Amino acid sequence: MDRHEIEGYEVLDRDVRPVGNGAHVLVPKRWIGADVKVVRISEPDADSGE
């Protein structure tokens, strides 16, 4: 696992949900228009699709 340091305003701990051929992470509406970064912190489940 790599280690990264990111400066920002808020941190959320959310689950990734399947949507169509991809996946989504929901964030608050007030984040619309903001730049965000998503960091995967665990391996995907073996039965989660791909």
SVG drawing of the C-alpha trace seen along z (x, -y; Angstrom):
<svg xmlns="http://www.w3.org/2000/svg" viewBox="-27 -25 31 39">
<polyline fill="none" stroke="black" stroke-width="0.4" points="0.0,0.0 1.3,-3.5 1.1,-6.4 -0.2,-9.8 -0.6,-13.1 -3.5,-15.2 -4.5,-18.7 -8.2,-19.4 -11.3,-20.7 -13.3,-17.6 -12.9,-13.8 -15.8,-11.4 -15.8,-7.6 -18.2,-6.1 -19.0,-2.8 -18.7,-2.5 -22.1,-1.3 -22.6,0.4 -24.4,-1.7 -24.8,-0.4 -21.3,0.5 -19.5,-1.5 -19.7,-2.6 -20.5,-5.7 -19.6,-7.3 -22.2,-9.8 -21.0,-13.1 -23.0,-16.1 -24.7,-18.4 -22.7,-21.3 -19.7,-19.7 -21.1,-20.3 -18.5,-22.1 -15.6,-21.3 -12.5,-19.4 -12.3,-16.1 -9.9,-13.1 -10.9,-9.5 -8.5,-7.2 -9.1,-3.4 -8.0,-2.1 -8.8,1.6 -8.8,4.3 -12.2,4.8 -14.3,7.8 -13.6,10.9 -17.4,11.2 -18.0,7.5 -18.1,7.8 -14.7,7.3"/>
</svg>
